[in-house]
Every structure is written in structure tokens, then in C-alpha cells.
Amino acid sequence: MIITKTPFRMSFFGGGTDVQDYFKENGGAVISTTFDKYCYVNVRHLPRFFEWSTELTYSRIEKVSNIEEIEHPAIRNAMKMLDMREIRLTYEADLPARSGLGTSSSFAVGMLSAFYALKGKYADKKKLANEAIYLERVLCQEAGGWQDQIAASYGGFNRINFSSDGYEVLPIIISPKRKKQLNDNLLLFFTGFTRFSSDIQKANAFEKKENKKIQLKKIFELVDEAEQILVDKDRNLDDFGRLLDETWKSKRRTGDSVSTNSIDELYNRGIEAGALGGKLLGAGGGGFLVFYAQPDRREAVKKALSDLMYIPFRFEEGGSRVIYYSPETYEPKVEQ
């Protein structure tokens, strides 16, 4: 039996510039962090006492005798890609799926890690990130960028650069005290709306390309500014919050599906209560809102959004890892 633990990610700056069609021509970069909310993937070989050969438990239960019958596209394609057979897979998570935290990519990374471990093989962070990108973007043909898979695999507070040559992961060097201050000033709320990130990406693909390109260029340029605020101890950390407001306004202009009237109303309530800035996490359309608020305004912001679920969190550094490893003796079934 194998159990993997994979964190979710929170993206602050550069979202949208991690899409391959954009960064191969223009370059791209994001600043993101993983935090202490996780998904868990439990995998073992299924004993041969049942009529079915594969059993999957996620938001539903599937029991099939042929991999092609699996309805979950990521599981089906991952099993075919790594030649996995006769397994029982169970997925559970601390936060809901389709909520802007890269949950599907965290699941993909954790599942691939578990599959490799079940085979007795080691997959490093680069391999897991690359194969999760290939799984979701190529095999499953889901629209979206690359940052979620990379963040889930590597973990930590990073700048991830994208170019025609691929990507590089650069940890942002920030003092523990300053990092704690940033963490303390960030407030996370669940809006209650969930959606498929790929659906939002597809909906926004029809926006005027020239306007979208202009906004993505602005979003890209803010990454350098945000990094300087974080690493320069003489800069006021509150500028990070103000810059979040700026990048959110640019992100909203990339497509009509990014926000809704309800989300705009919630965001405005947070700002009016004293938050310096914030943004909707993920591709848009729903999920989680994060705000930056100074210590003396935190309670006011929480009160203004008291009808939403507040989620305390701490940054984490570990990325995806195997937390339980118990090898099994498995002999492939001989087909008659």
C-alpha cells in the first residue's frame, strides 16, 4: 500500500502567463506558494476476489474490469501511461475540488507518485511535474497552464519562469520573520462557487486576443515588482497587498468568465473593510478569495465576509511526498 500527500497551491502573480501558447512566444513567470492543505492518494493492488479488477473512490465510486471503462479521464490515462493494473485507488482532500487551488493537478501529481512507488520506482520532482503536465494537457486535453503541476510537485514559495526552453523553479529567498508577516496578513475565504478551470480557460479563449495579450503583459511585468517587494527588507510589505489588487484588475480584463457580479461584490466588501488588495485564486469563475490586510484590519475584513467560510492556513515547503510505503508482491495476472 502507498499513500501520498500533496499540497494545494496559492498563486499570487503571473497567472495566465504559464499557458504554453503564451509563454513560448512571450515568456512567462508566476509567484506562488503551497500551503498546509493537502490531497491524499491511497493506492494498492486489488485482491482478486471480486468480479471487477479496478476500484476507484473519489467523489464517486467506480468498479470496472477494463481500464477503458474508467470514466475519470486522469485516472484512466495515468493507468494506461504507466501500465497500472488491478488497483484500488482512494482519493480524499482537505478542500473541495474545482476551487482555484490547483486541486486537479495536485491529484495528478500525487497519483503518479503513488503509481511509481507501487511499482517500486522513484520519481523525482521534475519527473512528476513533467508527467503531470503531459497527463493533463496532452493526454486529457484539458486547457490550462503548467504552474499547478510544478507547484504541487516542488512545494514551497517560488518564482517559476517559463520560456520556449521549458521552465525553472527558483525559491524566493525571504527571511522567516518577513515570511510569517506575509502569511499572517493573508486571509483566505471560500466563496462557495466551484467550477472546472479548463472550462474557464476555454470560455476566455474567445476573448479579443490583442486585449488579452496586453493584460497578460501587464500581469507578467508585475511578477518582477512583487518579487522585489518580497526580497527587499527595506520595502514595505503592504505594497505586496496593493499589487495584488492591481494584478486582479488586470486578470479580470482577460475574459468575461474570470469574475461574476457575486464575486465582484464579495471582493469589494473586503476592500471596503480595509483590505489593501486581493484576488480570486485560479482561472476564475469561483472558488477561493485571498485578501491582504494589515493586522489592525484583519478582524474587520473577516467580519465583512462573515457569511463566507474563513480558512486559516500556513505556508508549507515539502511538496508532494510518499508518507506511507509498504511494498507488495504482485504478479501480473496471466490472461487465458
MIDOGU-280261 format. One record per residue (C-alpha): residue in three letters; x, y, z. Coordinates in pm, 1 decimal. Layout:
{pt ALA {X Y Z}}
...
This chain:
{pt MET {0.0 0.0 0.0}}
{pt ILE {115.2 351.6 -86.0}}
{pt ILE {-15.5 682.5 49.0}}
{pt THR {95.5 1014.3 -96.8}}
{pt LYS {35.7 1361.0 44.4}}
{pt THR {34.7 1652.9 -199.2}}
{pt PRO {-21.7 2021.1 -112.3}}
{pt PHE {-251.0 2267.8 -285.3}}
{pt ARG {-111.4 2589.8 -423.1}}
{pt MET {-192.8 2957.7 -393.7}}
{pt SER {-93.5 3168.0 -695.8}}
{pt PHE {-30.0 3538.4 -639.7}}
{pt PHE {117.7 3683.5 -958.7}}
{pt GLY {164.4 3585.4 -1322.6}}
{pt GLY {-136.9 3357.8 -1366.7}}
{pt GLY {-215.7 3308.3 -1735.9}}
{pt THR {143.1 3359.7 -1849.7}}
{pt ASP {211.4 2992.5 -1767.7}}
{pt VAL {-1.3 2874.3 -2063.1}}
{pt GLN {225.3 2717.8 -2325.0}}
{pt ASP {85.5 2906.1 -2624.7}}
{pt TYR {160.6 3232.8 -2446.5}}
{pt PHE {498.8 3172.5 -2281.7}}
{pt LYS {661.9 3005.2 -2581.8}}
{pt GLU {626.0 3332.9 -2767.9}}
{pt ASN {632.9 3592.1 -2490.5}}
{pt GLY {788.5 3426.7 -2185.4}}
{pt GLY {607.4 3395.1 -1857.4}}
{pt ALA {651.2 3377.1 -1480.5}}
{pt VAL {442.9 3318.5 -1169.6}}
{pt ILE {487.8 3366.0 -798.1}}
{pt SER {307.3 3104.4 -592.0}}
{pt THR {326.0 2904.6 -273.5}}
{pt THR {197.3 2575.6 -147.4}}
{pt PHE {19.7 2572.8 186.9}}
{pt ASP {-87.6 2327.1 454.1}}
{pt LYS {-398.6 2187.3 287.5}}
{pt TYR {-347.9 1857.4 108.3}}
{pt CYS {-491.1 1579.1 -100.6}}
{pt TYR {-415.7 1216.4 -19.7}}
{pt VAL {-396.8 930.9 -268.9}}
{pt ASN {-403.5 574.8 -136.4}}
{pt VAL {-313.6 300.7 -385.7}}
{pt ARG {-273.1 -74.3 -352.2}}
{pt HIS {-321.2 -377.6 -571.7}}
{pt LEU {-676.0 -505.5 -555.9}}
{pt PRO {-708.2 -863.8 -426.7}}
{pt ARG {-853.1 -1099.5 -689.1}}
{pt PHE {-1171.9 -1184.7 -503.6}}
{pt PHE {-1404.5 -957.1 -696.8}}
{pt GLU {-1583.3 -950.1 -1028.4}}
{pt TRP {-1404.0 -624.6 -1108.4}}
{pt SER {-1029.6 -566.2 -1139.3}}
{pt THR {-1009.5 -194.7 -1058.4}}
{pt GLU {-1184.3 1.5 -783.7}}
{pt LEU {-1171.4 381.2 -760.9}}
{pt THR {-1310.0 605.1 -489.3}}
{pt TYR {-1313.5 982.3 -531.4}}
{pt SER {-1631.0 1195.7 -547.0}}
{pt ARG {-1792.2 877.9 -678.6}}
{pt ILE {-1708.9 506.5 -686.6}}
{pt GLU {-1608.2 316.1 -998.8}}
{pt LYS {-1568.8 -61.0 -1021.5}}
{pt VAL {-1451.8 -179.4 -1362.3}}
{pt SER {-1292.7 -479.5 -1526.6}}
{pt ASN {-1129.5 -291.8 -1810.9}}
{pt ILE {-922.2 26.7 -1791.3}}
{pt GLU {-1105.7 167.4 -2092.4}}
{pt GLU {-1427.2 161.5 -1886.5}}
{pt ILE {-1289.3 411.4 -1631.5}}
{pt GLU {-1480.5 738.1 -1655.9}}
{pt HIS {-1231.9 958.2 -1468.5}}
{pt PRO {-1005.0 1078.2 -1753.4}}
{pt ALA {-693.1 1149.1 -1544.5}}
{pt ILE {-702.9 809.1 -1371.6}}
{pt ARG {-776.5 624.6 -1695.1}}
{pt ASN {-494.1 793.5 -1886.5}}
{pt ALA {-244.7 769.0 -1599.1}}
{pt MET {-309.2 396.3 -1560.3}}
{pt LYS {-259.2 343.6 -1932.8}}
{pt MET {52.6 564.4 -1937.8}}
{pt LEU {223.3 373.3 -1654.8}}
{pt ASP {65.7 34.1 -1731.6}}
{pt MET {-109.7 7.3 -1396.0}}
{pt ARG {-339.2 -290.8 -1345.8}}
{pt GLU {-562.7 -435.4 -1075.2}}
{pt ILE {-553.8 -145.4 -831.5}}
{pt ARG {-768.6 10.4 -564.7}}
{pt LEU {-732.1 388.3 -551.7}}
{pt THR {-883.4 619.5 -291.1}}
{pt TYR {-869.8 998.6 -305.2}}
{pt GLU {-955.7 1243.7 -28.7}}
{pt ALA {-870.8 1607.0 32.5}}
{pt ASP {-879.3 1887.7 287.5}}
{pt LEU {-1051.2 2129.1 45.8}}
{pt PRO {-1306.1 2090.5 -234.4}}
{pt ALA {-1214.1 2029.2 -596.5}}
{pt ARG {-1266.0 2285.0 -874.0}}
{pt SER {-1193.1 2573.2 -637.7}}
{pt GLY {-892.0 2754.1 -788.5}}
{pt LEU {-622.0 2589.3 -578.5}}
{pt GLY {-481.3 2354.5 -840.5}}
{pt THR {-662.3 2058.0 -686.7}}
{pt SER {-679.5 1850.2 -1004.7}}
{pt SER {-307.2 1893.8 -1065.8}}
{pt SER {-223.0 1809.8 -705.0}}
{pt PHE {-423.8 1492.3 -750.5}}
{pt ALA {-242.4 1414.5 -1076.5}}
{pt VAL {99.3 1460.7 -913.1}}
{pt GLY {4.7 1257.7 -605.0}}
{pt MET {-146.2 978.8 -815.0}}
{pt LEU {160.3 947.1 -1040.4}}
{pt SER {386.9 946.6 -736.3}}
{pt ALA {178.9 667.3 -581.9}}
{pt PHE {182.1 464.8 -903.7}}
{pt TYR {560.5 485.3 -930.7}}
{pt ALA {601.3 388.7 -565.2}}
{pt LEU {369.8 90.6 -611.2}}
{pt LYS {598.6 -22.2 -893.0}}
{pt GLY {899.1 20.7 -662.8}}
{pt LYS {1033.8 312.0 -867.9}}
{pt TYR {1145.0 660.5 -762.9}}
{pt ALA {1019.0 967.5 -945.7}}
{pt ASP {1184.5 1299.6 -861.6}}
{pt LYS {1003.4 1633.6 -850.3}}
{pt LYS {1092.9 1728.7 -1207.6}}
{pt LYS {969.2 1397.8 -1345.3}}
{pt LEU {641.3 1417.0 -1152.3}}
{pt ALA {577.8 1774.0 -1266.5}}
{pt ASN {658.6 1697.1 -1630.2}}
{pt GLU {444.9 1385.5 -1642.4}}
{pt ALA {152.0 1552.4 -1465.4}}
{pt ILE {164.8 1832.9 -1724.5}}
{pt TYR {170.7 1574.4 -2004.1}}
{pt LEU {-114.6 1381.1 -1844.4}}
{pt GLU {-346.8 1677.9 -1803.1}}
{pt ARG {-258.5 1895.4 -2100.5}}
{pt VAL {-183.9 1630.5 -2365.8}}
{pt LEU {-348.8 1300.8 -2277.0}}
{pt CYS {-660.0 1451.5 -2114.1}}
{pt GLN {-653.3 1756.4 -2344.4}}
{pt GLU {-751.0 1991.4 -2062.4}}
{pt ALA {-690.8 2360.8 -2124.1}}
{pt GLY {-469.4 2542.3 -1876.6}}
{pt GLY {-117.6 2630.3 -1772.7}}
{pt TRP {177.7 2449.6 -1620.0}}
{pt GLN {218.1 2618.7 -1281.7}}
{pt ASP {-16.9 2395.5 -1079.6}}
{pt GLN {163.9 2069.1 -1151.6}}
{pt ILE {503.7 2226.5 -1084.7}}
{pt ALA {396.7 2389.3 -757.9}}
{pt ALA {234.1 2070.7 -627.7}}
{pt SER {540.9 1863.4 -706.5}}
{pt TYR {812.2 2102.9 -582.2}}
{pt GLY {633.2 2274.6 -293.4}}
{pt GLY {745.7 2596.2 -126.1}}
{pt PHE {731.2 2967.6 -205.4}}
{pt ASN {872.4 3004.5 -557.6}}
{pt ARG {908.0 3208.5 -868.6}}
{pt ILE {857.6 2980.2 -1168.7}}
{pt ASN {988.5 3111.6 -1501.1}}
{pt PHE {856.2 2985.5 -1835.1}}
{pt SER {1017.8 3011.7 -2177.2}}
{pt SER {1048.1 2827.6 -2507.3}}
{pt ASP {1308.2 2609.3 -2331.7}}
{pt GLY {1064.0 2495.8 -2060.7}}
{pt TYR {1061.8 2615.4 -1701.0}}
{pt GLU {1279.6 2674.8 -1396.8}}
{pt VAL {1180.6 2680.3 -1030.4}}
{pt LEU {1350.7 2949.3 -820.3}}
{pt PRO {1278.7 2959.9 -445.6}}
{pt ILE {1212.6 3314.5 -325.7}}
{pt ILE {1460.3 3397.7 -51.3}}
{pt ILE {1273.6 3579.0 223.6}}
{pt SER {1351.6 3596.2 595.4}}
{pt PRO {1139.4 3374.2 823.7}}
{pt LYS {1010.1 3683.3 1007.3}}
{pt ARG {902.5 3858.8 687.8}}
{pt LYS {751.6 3540.7 551.1}}
{pt LYS {548.3 3492.6 869.0}}
{pt GLN {430.7 3852.8 848.4}}
{pt LEU {310.1 3792.1 492.3}}
{pt ASN {135.5 3471.4 594.7}}
{pt ASP {-33.9 3646.5 887.0}}
{pt ASN {-158.6 3927.8 662.3}}
{pt LEU {-324.9 3694.1 410.4}}
{pt LEU {-686.5 3588.2 464.5}}
{pt LEU {-846.1 3303.8 268.8}}
{pt PHE {-1221.1 3269.1 212.4}}
{pt PHE {-1429.9 3010.4 27.6}}
{pt THR {-1690.1 3173.4 -196.2}}
{pt GLY {-1890.8 2853.8 -227.7}}
{pt PHE {-1875.1 2856.4 -606.4}}
{pt THR {-1683.8 2580.9 -783.1}}
{pt ARG {-1601.2 2529.1 -1148.6}}
{pt PHE {-1367.3 2344.5 -1383.8}}
{pt SER {-1056.6 2553.9 -1452.6}}
{pt SER {-1039.2 2413.0 -1805.7}}
{pt ASP {-1393.6 2537.2 -1875.4}}
{pt ILE {-1296.3 2891.1 -1772.1}}
{pt GLN {-981.5 2872.5 -1985.3}}
{pt LYS {-1185.1 2763.2 -2287.5}}
{pt ALA {-1450.7 3030.2 -2231.9}}
{pt ASN {-1187.9 3303.1 -2214.4}}
{pt ALA {-1004.9 3173.7 -2522.0}}
{pt PHE {-1256.5 3357.2 -2738.1}}
{pt GLU {-1178.7 3697.4 -2589.3}}
{pt LYS {-1011.9 3951.1 -2819.1}}
{pt LYS {-658.3 3821.6 -2842.1}}
{pt GLU {-493.9 4163.8 -2862.2}}
{pt ASN {-663.8 4288.1 -2543.4}}
{pt LYS {-585.1 3963.9 -2360.7}}
{pt LYS {-222.0 3985.4 -2468.5}}
{pt ILE {-196.2 4342.7 -2335.2}}
{pt GLN {-335.4 4238.0 -1996.7}}
{pt LEU {-109.9 3930.8 -1975.6}}
{pt LYS {190.9 4151.9 -2049.0}}
{pt LYS {92.3 4372.5 -1751.8}}
{pt ILE {41.1 4063.9 -1534.4}}
{pt PHE {384.9 3935.5 -1637.1}}
{pt GLU {554.1 4268.3 -1556.9}}
{pt LEU {407.9 4271.3 -1205.8}}
{pt VAL {594.4 3949.9 -1118.3}}
{pt ASP {930.6 4130.2 -1102.4}}
{pt GLU {783.7 4406.9 -887.0}}
{pt ALA {621.7 4157.9 -649.4}}
{pt GLU {945.7 3963.2 -610.0}}
{pt GLN {1138.1 4281.4 -527.8}}
{pt ILE {885.6 4369.7 -256.8}}
{pt LEU {930.6 4025.0 -100.8}}
{pt VAL {1309.6 4002.6 -104.4}}
{pt ASP {1398.3 4365.8 -23.2}}
{pt LYS {1367.7 4401.1 353.6}}
{pt ASP {1355.6 4779.9 316.2}}
{pt ARG {1040.6 4765.8 105.0}}
{pt ASN {703.2 4795.2 276.3}}
{pt LEU {538.3 4454.3 266.2}}
{pt ASP {199.5 4626.6 238.6}}
{pt ASP {293.3 4705.3 -122.7}}
{pt PHE {250.1 4333.2 -189.9}}
{pt GLY {-116.7 4368.2 -98.6}}
{pt ARG {-164.3 4676.6 -314.9}}
{pt LEU {-1.1 4494.3 -606.2}}
{pt LEU {-244.0 4204.4 -561.5}}
{pt ASP {-526.9 4447.9 -629.6}}
{pt GLU {-352.0 4564.6 -945.0}}
{pt THR {-293.2 4214.9 -1081.3}}
{pt TRP {-653.7 4114.0 -1003.7}}
{pt LYS {-786.7 4409.9 -1202.3}}
{pt SER {-570.1 4308.6 -1499.0}}
{pt LYS {-675.4 3946.3 -1465.3}}
{pt ARG {-1044.8 4045.5 -1473.1}}
{pt ARG {-986.0 4216.3 -1809.1}}
{pt THR {-855.1 3894.7 -1969.9}}
{pt GLY {-1204.0 3747.3 -2002.8}}
{pt ASP {-1568.4 3785.6 -1906.9}}
{pt SER {-1566.9 3444.5 -1734.1}}
{pt VAL {-1292.5 3535.8 -1486.0}}
{pt SER {-1529.6 3701.3 -1240.6}}
{pt THR {-1901.8 3734.2 -1170.8}}
{pt ASN {-2119.4 4002.7 -1014.4}}
{pt SER {-2132.4 3796.6 -692.7}}
{pt ILE {-1754.4 3763.4 -674.8}}
{pt ASP {-1706.7 4134.3 -750.3}}
{pt GLU {-1946.6 4218.7 -468.1}}
{pt LEU {-1755.7 3997.3 -224.3}}
{pt TYR {-1423.8 4142.3 -332.0}}
{pt ASN {-1549.6 4498.2 -288.8}}
{pt ARG {-1673.4 4415.5 61.2}}
{pt GLY {-1326.0 4301.0 156.9}}
{pt ILE {-1161.9 4614.4 16.8}}
{pt GLU {-1415.7 4845.7 181.4}}
{pt ALA {-1345.5 4673.2 515.3}}
{pt GLY {-978.9 4767.6 488.6}}
{pt ALA {-800.2 4500.6 283.6}}
{pt LEU {-525.2 4656.4 69.9}}
{pt GLY {-578.1 4408.5 -211.2}}
{pt GLY {-662.4 4053.6 -300.8}}
{pt LYS {-761.7 3826.4 -584.0}}
{pt LEU {-966.4 3527.0 -682.9}}
{pt LEU {-740.0 3224.2 -694.8}}
{pt GLY {-713.2 3013.3 -1007.2}}
{pt ALA {-853.8 3064.0 -1355.8}}
{pt GLY {-1162.1 3245.6 -1226.4}}
{pt GLY {-1534.6 3191.9 -1200.9}}
{pt GLY {-1541.0 3087.6 -836.0}}
{pt GLY {-1356.7 2913.0 -556.9}}
{pt PHE {-1136.4 3096.2 -306.5}}
{pt LEU {-1068.3 3465.0 -247.5}}
{pt VAL {-745.7 3573.1 -80.1}}
{pt PHE {-704.1 3918.8 74.8}}
{pt TYR {-405.1 4105.1 212.8}}
{pt ALA {-498.5 4301.2 526.3}}
{pt GLN {-285.4 4480.6 785.6}}
{pt PRO {-310.6 4338.0 1140.3}}
{pt ASP {-547.9 4609.5 1261.4}}
{pt ARG {-787.3 4543.9 970.0}}
{pt ARG {-793.8 4165.7 975.2}}
{pt GLU {-1095.1 4130.8 1202.9}}
{pt ALA {-1288.9 4394.5 1009.2}}
{pt VAL {-1233.2 4206.0 683.7}}
{pt LYS {-1334.1 3876.2 844.1}}
{pt LYS {-1649.3 4038.9 983.9}}
{pt ALA {-1737.8 4191.0 645.5}}
{pt LEU {-1716.2 3843.3 491.1}}
{pt SER {-1862.7 3651.9 786.0}}
{pt ASP {-2110.4 3476.4 554.7}}
{pt LEU {-1815.8 3303.3 385.7}}
{pt MET {-1605.3 3020.6 526.1}}
{pt TYR {-1271.6 3150.7 654.8}}
{pt ILE {-980.2 2908.8 606.5}}
{pt PRO {-673.0 2956.1 831.1}}
{pt PHE {-353.9 2833.7 661.7}}
{pt ARG {24.3 2828.1 683.8}}
{pt PHE {279.0 2814.4 403.1}}
{pt GLU {444.1 2475.7 350.9}}
{pt GLU {772.5 2366.9 191.4}}
{pt GLY {751.4 1994.1 129.0}}
{pt GLY {569.9 1944.3 -199.2}}
{pt SER {432.6 1603.2 -288.7}}
{pt ARG {572.0 1310.8 -91.6}}
{pt VAL {509.1 948.5 -7.6}}
{pt ILE {402.2 933.5 356.1}}
{pt TYR {338.7 558.5 374.7}}
{pt TYR {525.2 292.2 179.7}}
{pt SER {455.0 -76.2 222.3}}
{pt PRO {572.5 -273.0 -82.6}}
{pt GLU {355.0 -553.4 -217.0}}
{pt THR {440.9 -869.6 -400.4}}
{pt TYR {247.3 -850.1 -723.8}}
{pt GLU {247.1 -1091.9 -1012.2}}
{pt PRO {55.8 -973.3 -1319.6}}
{pt LYS {-246.9 -1182.6 -1399.2}}
{pt VAL {-188.7 -1430.7 -1676.9}}
{pt GLU {-451.0 -1382.8 -1943.8}}
{pt GLN {-616.9 -1708.2 -2050.1}}
